[in-house]
């Protein structure tokens, strides 16, 4: 088995805690809907890959739900973001200091979420500086689980999939990565923690 040389981490529900279910219920209640329609889903994806600006994103929702203020829309969008435990920062800082692995962050996110995190997580820059490469979907115009985002990371860093371990809480993402040759850990954020990586995945190291 080839030796792991690169660790590729997701951000949400790996380092920073999210409330996906709560955010969805909050949004559906606010919008008085049972489910997101196709236009909303398409707009969210376009925003996530940087095809539309924050202003265009907010204006889409403001025009669709004219009873809501722009602040209400932003608050509903950022509702998903919870706390970032400091011990996880310490975990990645220790890894960065040891220099045993190339460290890459690969996240589906968007400008509003990252701006909110920058404002509310005092150590965001310290966290970001731990990584050799830090890829946010809105900056690179690719998103998981599309295969092109994984191929982009391999090419940009001159690495091979078989020597990478990809850690993500979404099974669809790890399934595609596995098909491309990556070692994967589909982390269960309800029972597992990234700081226990080397215990849980000890057979890979």
Rosetta silent file (secondary structure, phi, psi, omega in degrees, C-alpha in Angstrom):
SEQUENCE: XXXXXXXXXXXXXXXXXXXXXXXXXXXXXXXXXXXXXXXXXXXXXXXXXXXXXXXXXXXXXXXXXXXXXXXXXXXXXXXXXXXXXXXXXXXXXXXXXXXXXXXXXXXXXXXXXXXXXXXXXXXXXXXXXXXXXXXXXXXXXXXXXXXXXXXXXXXXXXXXXXXXXXXXXXXXXXXXXXXXXXXXXXXXXXXXXXXXXXXXXXXXX
SCORE:     score description
SCORE:     0.000 S_00000001
   1 L     0.000  134.721 -178.829    0.000    0.000    0.000 S_00000001
   2 L   -70.149  144.200 -177.246    1.300    3.438   -0.955 S_00000001
   3 L   -72.148  138.783  175.745    2.261    5.744    1.885 S_00000001
   4 L   -71.595  123.931  178.706   -0.034    8.674    2.696 S_00000001
   5 L  -114.862  -20.400 -175.819    1.796   11.896    1.884 S_00000001
   6 E  -132.451  134.199  174.971   -1.100   14.385    1.706 S_00000001
   7 E  -110.581  123.991 -178.731   -4.063   15.000    4.000 S_00000001
   8 E  -115.668  118.405 -174.358   -7.029   16.791    2.412 S_00000001
   9 E  -110.659  139.085  163.029   -9.632   18.107    4.842 S_00000001
  10 L   -73.843  167.065 -179.307  -13.149   19.403    4.451 S_00000001
  11 L  -101.340  -61.532 -176.268  -13.955   22.438    6.648 S_00000001
  12 E   -69.976  132.193 -177.643  -17.582   22.220    7.803 S_00000001
  13 L    62.879   14.490  167.015  -18.362   19.464   10.334 S_00000001
  14 L  -115.693  -51.899  174.544  -14.690   18.500   10.264 S_00000001
  15 L  -106.312  -53.071  179.628  -13.191   21.587   11.918 S_00000001
  16 E   -97.994  135.777 -178.342  -16.092   24.014   12.355 S_00000001
  17 L   -77.717  140.260  178.558  -19.407   22.663   13.628 S_00000001
  18 E  -121.404  157.880  171.792  -22.498   23.092   11.462 S_00000001
  19 L  -122.875   78.425 -176.078  -26.221   22.735   12.046 S_00000001
  20 H   -64.756  -46.335 -178.197  -27.406   21.640    8.608 S_00000001
  21 H   -64.812  -46.682 -179.672  -30.751   20.291    9.756 S_00000001
  22 H   -62.654  -39.879 -179.710  -31.499   23.304   11.959 S_00000001
  23 H   -65.686  -40.776  178.880  -30.509   25.736    9.218 S_00000001
  24 H   -64.571  -46.301 -179.940  -32.777   24.018    6.696 S_00000001
  25 H   -64.366  -38.851  178.214  -35.746   24.002    9.078 S_00000001
  26 H   -62.409  -44.815 -179.009  -35.118   27.636    9.999 S_00000001
  27 H   -66.342  -45.018 -179.257  -34.990   28.662    6.337 S_00000001
  28 H   -62.707  -37.911  177.038  -38.096   26.688    5.343 S_00000001
  29 H   -65.390  -45.053 -179.919  -39.998   28.230    8.256 S_00000001
  30 H   -63.151  -42.641 -177.782  -38.831   31.732    7.331 S_00000001
  31 H   -83.276   -8.514 -177.144  -39.682   31.239    3.652 S_00000001
  32 L    57.509   50.128 -179.718  -42.941   29.408    4.497 S_00000001
  33 L  -126.310  161.934  172.425  -41.965   26.515    2.230 S_00000001
  34 L   -96.009  -24.225  179.691  -41.849   22.733    2.498 S_00000001
  35 L  -158.691  158.813  175.694  -38.779   22.428    0.294 S_00000001
  36 L   -73.032  138.117  177.031  -36.384   24.584   -1.727 S_00000001
  37 L   -83.416  172.685 -174.700  -37.460   24.987   -5.349 S_00000001
  38 H   -60.833  -38.296 -179.022  -35.161   24.365   -8.318 S_00000001
  39 H   -64.616  -37.379  178.510  -34.345   28.062   -8.791 S_00000001
  40 H   -67.488  -44.311 -179.825  -33.199   28.342   -5.160 S_00000001
  41 H   -63.256  -44.442  178.851  -31.033   25.231   -5.409 S_00000001
  42 H   -62.093  -43.185  179.484  -29.489   26.433   -8.668 S_00000001
  43 H   -63.439  -42.122  178.801  -28.822   29.896   -7.199 S_00000001
  44 H   -60.791  -42.711  179.978  -27.186   28.389   -4.106 S_00000001
  45 H   -66.815  -43.263  178.525  -24.876   26.265   -6.267 S_00000001
  46 H   -59.729  -39.653  179.206  -24.002   29.225   -8.503 S_00000001
  47 H   -67.391  -38.427 -177.533  -23.120   31.258   -5.414 S_00000001
  48 H   -66.737  -27.177  179.360  -21.034   28.402   -4.021 S_00000001
  49 L  -105.641   14.914  173.631  -18.881   28.273   -7.157 S_00000001
  50 L    71.513   20.989  178.154  -18.573   32.037   -7.498 S_00000001
  51 L   -79.123  -24.368  174.863  -20.729   32.345  -10.618 S_00000001
  52 L  -127.922  154.861 -178.400  -22.826   35.052   -8.964 S_00000001
  53 L   -81.571  168.651  175.368  -21.840   37.743   -6.461 S_00000001
  54 H   -59.619  -41.939  179.221  -23.066   38.109   -2.892 S_00000001
  55 H   -60.023  -45.440  179.207  -25.188   41.062   -4.017 S_00000001
  56 H   -64.758  -38.137  178.786  -26.804   38.993   -6.790 S_00000001
  57 H   -62.698  -49.993 -178.909  -27.383   36.126   -4.358 S_00000001
  58 H   -65.371  -40.399 -179.318  -29.099   38.337   -1.779 S_00000001
  59 H   -65.291  -33.454  175.193  -31.130   40.161   -4.422 S_00000001
  60 H   -58.592  -49.772 -178.357  -32.428   36.845   -5.766 S_00000001
  61 H   -71.068  -35.762  179.823  -33.860   35.957   -2.347 S_00000001
  62 H   -65.445  -35.732  179.333  -35.004   39.517   -1.629 S_00000001
  63 H   -76.775  -30.178 -178.813  -37.019   39.599   -4.852 S_00000001
  64 H   -78.438  -35.591 -178.932  -38.440   36.117   -4.236 S_00000001
  65 L  -124.132   80.713 -169.908  -39.379   36.807   -0.599 S_00000001
  66 L   -72.748  -10.914  176.550  -40.251   40.495   -0.567 S_00000001
  67 L   -80.384   -9.890 -176.673  -41.529   40.407    3.022 S_00000001
  68 L  -101.465  145.651  173.857  -37.980   39.714    4.272 S_00000001
  69 L   -82.238  163.183  177.668  -35.176   42.189    4.839 S_00000001
  70 H   -63.311  -35.458  177.692  -31.721   41.565    3.443 S_00000001
  71 H   -64.363  -38.603  177.407  -30.435   41.121    6.995 S_00000001
  72 H   -63.078  -38.951  178.942  -33.013   38.394    7.640 S_00000001
  73 H   -65.454  -45.183  179.824  -31.863   36.604    4.491 S_00000001
  74 H   -63.783  -43.386  179.665  -28.194   36.844    5.518 S_00000001
  75 H   -62.829  -40.075  178.155  -28.956   35.660    9.059 S_00000001
  76 H   -65.295  -39.024 -179.760  -30.906   32.678    7.713 S_00000001
  77 H   -66.243  -38.767 -177.092  -28.041   31.819    5.356 S_00000001
  78 H   -88.047   -1.460 -178.369  -25.441   31.981    8.141 S_00000001
  79 L   -56.901  -29.805 -176.275  -27.621   30.106   10.664 S_00000001
  80 L   -64.009  -26.319 -171.596  -25.818   26.887    9.734 S_00000001
  81 E   -84.321  125.371 -179.712  -22.483   28.027   11.212 S_00000001
  82 L  -113.381 -135.071 -172.897  -21.871   27.112   14.835 S_00000001
  83 L   -93.817  159.816  175.465  -18.672   26.952   16.924 S_00000001
  84 L  -119.891   99.416 -177.726  -15.082   26.140   16.004 S_00000001
  85 L   -61.522  131.991 -176.273  -13.522   24.240   18.943 S_00000001
  86 H   -62.175  -30.002 -177.799  -10.022   25.530   19.705 S_00000001
  87 H   -64.297  -25.307  177.166   -8.691   22.005   20.251 S_00000001
  88 H   -74.985  -33.643  172.503   -9.175   21.317   16.542 S_00000001
  89 H   -60.898  -45.120 -179.077   -7.050   24.337   15.718 S_00000001
  90 H   -61.948  -35.437  178.251   -4.366   22.910   18.004 S_00000001
  91 H   -61.995  -48.918 -177.631   -4.606   19.580   16.181 S_00000001
  92 H   -72.867  -31.040  176.124   -3.935   21.094   12.747 S_00000001
  93 H   -63.907  -42.336  178.736   -1.246   23.412   14.156 S_00000001
  94 H   -63.399  -42.438  178.235    0.601   20.403   15.546 S_00000001
  95 H   -62.172  -41.797 -179.240    0.342   18.623   12.195 S_00000001
  96 H   -64.467  -38.687 -179.934    1.642   21.695   10.391 S_00000001
  97 H   -66.810  -37.564 -177.824    4.613   21.975   12.744 S_00000001
  98 H   -70.627  -29.000  178.203    5.582   18.326   12.261 S_00000001
  99 L    58.145   29.806  177.633    5.602   18.688    8.455 S_00000001
 100 L   -78.027  -23.434 -175.742    4.997   14.947    7.995 S_00000001
 101 L  -137.514  150.026  165.590    2.252   15.578    5.440 S_00000001
 102 E   -72.395  134.226 -177.083    1.205   18.132    2.876 S_00000001
 103 E  -113.900  126.214 -178.348   -1.969   19.687    4.299 S_00000001
 104 E  -129.710  136.696  170.958   -4.808   20.855    2.046 S_00000001
 105 E  -105.059  135.754 -178.174   -8.226   22.282    2.863 S_00000001
 106 E  -137.827  105.422 -170.586  -10.987   21.699    0.297 S_00000001
 107 E  -129.585  135.161  165.032  -14.352   23.217    1.134 S_00000001
 108 L   -80.760  113.737 -178.804  -17.689   23.872   -0.533 S_00000001
 109 L  -152.562 -158.932 -176.417  -18.504   27.289    0.872 S_00000001
 110 L  -163.431  166.590 -172.955  -19.316   30.858   -0.152 S_00000001
 111 H   -63.401  -41.546  179.952  -18.320   34.439    0.565 S_00000001
 112 H   -61.072  -43.570  179.812  -21.059   35.157    3.130 S_00000001
 113 H   -65.179  -44.734 -178.517  -20.116   32.106    5.196 S_00000001
 114 H   -67.143  -39.747  177.026  -16.396   32.823    5.063 S_00000001
 115 H   -61.799  -40.350  178.433  -16.926   36.502    5.928 S_00000001
 116 H   -64.095  -43.094  179.634  -19.068   35.449    8.894 S_00000001
 117 H   -65.128  -42.047  178.473  -16.398   32.995   10.049 S_00000001
 118 H   -59.568  -35.892 -179.262  -13.663   35.625    9.710 S_00000001
 119 H   -76.168  -29.640 -170.813  -15.708   37.950   11.926 S_00000001
 120 H  -110.643  -11.242  177.006  -16.579   35.344   14.538 S_00000001
 121 L  -113.503  105.449 -172.550  -13.571   33.003   14.666 S_00000001
 122 L   -63.334  -24.286 -175.268  -10.642   34.983   16.031 S_00000001
 123 L  -104.923   22.092 -177.933   -8.086   32.414   14.882 S_00000001
 124 H   -56.270  -48.437 -178.450   -9.301   31.997   11.276 S_00000001
 125 H   -63.723  -38.669  177.781   -6.056   33.327    9.760 S_00000001
 126 H   -62.007  -41.571  176.830   -4.000   31.173   12.114 S_00000001
 127 H   -62.569  -51.137 -177.615   -6.041   28.161   10.988 S_00000001
 128 H   -58.126  -38.456 -176.880   -5.694   29.010    7.303 S_00000001
 129 L   -70.294   -9.256  177.252   -1.927   29.420    7.621 S_00000001
 130 L   -74.380  -18.790 -171.334   -1.576   25.797    8.763 S_00000001
 131 L   -98.649  145.527  174.757   -2.327   24.559    5.246 S_00000001
 132 L   -74.288  -28.737  175.936   -0.053   24.251    2.249 S_00000001
 133 E  -147.294  142.099 -172.504   -3.092   24.925    0.047 S_00000001
 134 E  -135.458  101.189 -171.859   -6.498   26.311    1.029 S_00000001
 135 E  -109.991  119.504  175.612   -9.245   25.858   -1.560 S_00000001
 136 E  -110.381  135.638 -171.686  -12.703   27.402   -1.222 S_00000001
 137 H   -55.426  -37.797 -177.272  -15.252   26.519   -3.887 S_00000001
 138 H   -69.568  -20.288  179.299  -16.214   30.119   -4.648 S_00000001
 139 H   -87.240  -35.469 -175.263  -12.561   30.950   -5.401 S_00000001
 140 H  -100.113   -6.921  175.047  -11.694   27.966   -7.588 S_00000001
 141 L    64.450   27.034  171.114  -15.129   27.676   -9.286 S_00000001
 142 L  -129.599  156.242  175.910  -15.418   23.955   -8.626 S_00000001
 143 L  -141.615  150.835  172.080  -17.445   22.144   -5.974 S_00000001
 144 L   -71.882  146.261    9.385  -17.611   18.684   -4.466 S_00000001
 145 L   -95.914   16.995 -178.515  -18.670   16.036   -5.395 S_00000001
 146 L   -59.911  135.555 -176.473  -17.770   16.860   -9.012 S_00000001
 147 H   -60.172  -29.035 -175.295  -14.689   14.943  -10.094 S_00000001
 148 H   -64.130  -25.838  179.484  -13.111   18.067  -11.600 S_00000001
 149 H   -70.768  -35.889  179.223  -12.463   19.589   -8.163 S_00000001
 150 H   -72.173  -40.068  177.574  -10.390   16.563   -7.132 S_00000001
 151 H   -64.715  -36.138  176.850   -8.493   16.532  -10.420 S_00000001
 152 H   -60.485  -46.997 -179.121   -7.815   20.256   -9.926 S_00000001
 153 H   -62.974  -43.012  179.070   -6.268   19.629   -6.489 S_00000001
 154 H   -61.062  -45.869 -176.587   -4.085   16.799   -7.821 S_00000001
 155 H   -68.743  -44.581 -177.242   -2.837   18.877  -10.733 S_00000001
 156 H   -62.782  -31.367 -174.827   -2.268   22.079   -8.759 S_00000001
 157 H  -107.677    1.230  179.191   -0.189   20.285   -6.130 S_00000001
 158 L    53.901   50.799 -179.067    1.527   17.693   -8.336 S_00000001
 159 L  -124.806  165.752  179.220    0.292   14.843   -6.150 S_00000001
 160 L  -114.512  144.339 -173.434   -1.268   11.431   -6.836 S_00000001
 161 H   -58.252  -39.034 -175.102   -4.629   10.293   -5.476 S_00000001
 162 H   -65.745  -16.635  179.505   -3.311    7.022   -4.044 S_00000001
 163 H  -103.583   12.940 -179.024   -1.001    8.948   -1.692 S_00000001
 164 E  -115.774  143.065  169.000   -3.795   11.229   -0.415 S_00000001
 165 E  -112.662  122.269 -178.469   -6.288   10.779    2.420 S_00000001
 166 E  -106.582  125.614 -176.326   -9.450   12.828    1.923 S_00000001
 167 E  -114.930  120.695 -176.970  -11.595   13.559    5.011 S_00000001
 168 E  -153.598  147.399 -178.371  -15.174   14.755    4.519 S_00000001
 169 L   -85.822   -9.704 -177.362  -18.499   14.361    6.347 S_00000001
 170 L  -101.263  117.938 -173.923  -20.532   13.958    3.115 S_00000001
 171 H   -61.203  -36.677  178.857  -20.572   10.406    1.757 S_00000001
 172 H   -57.202  -38.155 -179.840  -21.266   11.549   -1.804 S_00000001
 173 H   -70.309  -45.548 -178.859  -17.981   13.473   -1.717 S_00000001
 174 H   -71.017  -29.850  178.025  -15.877   10.640   -0.321 S_00000001
 175 H   -63.088  -45.191  179.464  -17.485    8.142   -2.724 S_00000001
 176 H   -65.506  -43.311  179.605  -16.350   10.150   -5.764 S_00000001
 177 H   -60.630  -41.666  179.917  -12.884   10.659   -4.287 S_00000001
 178 H   -62.676  -40.000  178.000  -12.585    6.929   -3.622 S_00000001
 179 H   -62.069  -28.841 -179.660  -13.506    6.171   -7.245 S_00000001
 180 L   -86.813   -0.395  175.234  -10.645    8.453   -8.292 S_00000001
 181 L   106.045   -3.765  178.573   -8.160    6.520   -6.175 S_00000001
 182 L   -70.687  146.936  162.125   -8.046    8.583   -2.975 S_00000001
 183 E   -75.960  144.192 -175.424   -7.969    6.981    0.440 S_00000001
 184 E  -135.913  155.124  168.327  -10.994    8.394    2.262 S_00000001
 185 E  -132.006  107.062  173.494  -12.522    8.895    5.680 S_00000001
 186 E   -84.457   88.844 -172.734  -16.234    9.676    5.597 S_00000001
 187 L   -68.257  135.613  173.764  -16.233   11.140    9.077 S_00000001
 188 L   -95.925  102.637 -172.777  -19.413   10.849   11.150 S_00000001
 189 L   -66.527  -13.844 -179.909  -19.451   14.194   12.917 S_00000001
 190 L   -82.385  -21.178 -176.582  -21.985   12.925   15.481 S_00000001
 191 L  -129.264  -11.753 -174.817  -19.683   10.234   16.861 S_00000001
 192 L  -124.132  159.116  179.137  -16.177   10.966   15.521 S_00000001
 193 L  -135.870  138.690 -176.230  -13.708   13.842   15.742 S_00000001
 194 H   -57.753  -27.650 -177.745  -10.967   14.769   13.307 S_00000001
 195 H   -66.271  -16.683  178.593   -8.411   14.960   16.150 S_00000001
 196 H   -96.083   17.808 -178.303   -8.681   11.159   16.436 S_00000001
 197 H   -47.460  -51.034 -171.171   -7.665   10.692   12.793 S_00000001
 198 H   -76.159  -15.266  172.129   -4.539    8.659   13.481 S_00000001
 199 H   -84.884  -48.477 -175.661   -6.344    6.303   15.865 S_00000001
 200 H   -68.002  -37.174 -178.273   -9.441    5.765   13.734 S_00000001
 201 L  -111.021   34.375 -174.792   -7.516    5.406   10.467 S_00000001
 202 H   -59.057  -29.889 -177.670   -4.373    3.844   11.931 S_00000001
 203 H   -67.538  -17.332 -179.171   -4.301    1.089    9.287 S_00000001
 204 H   -86.607  -12.907 -172.711   -3.605    3.702    6.618 S_00000001
 205 L  -112.884    0.000    0.000   -0.458    5.063    8.285 S_00000001
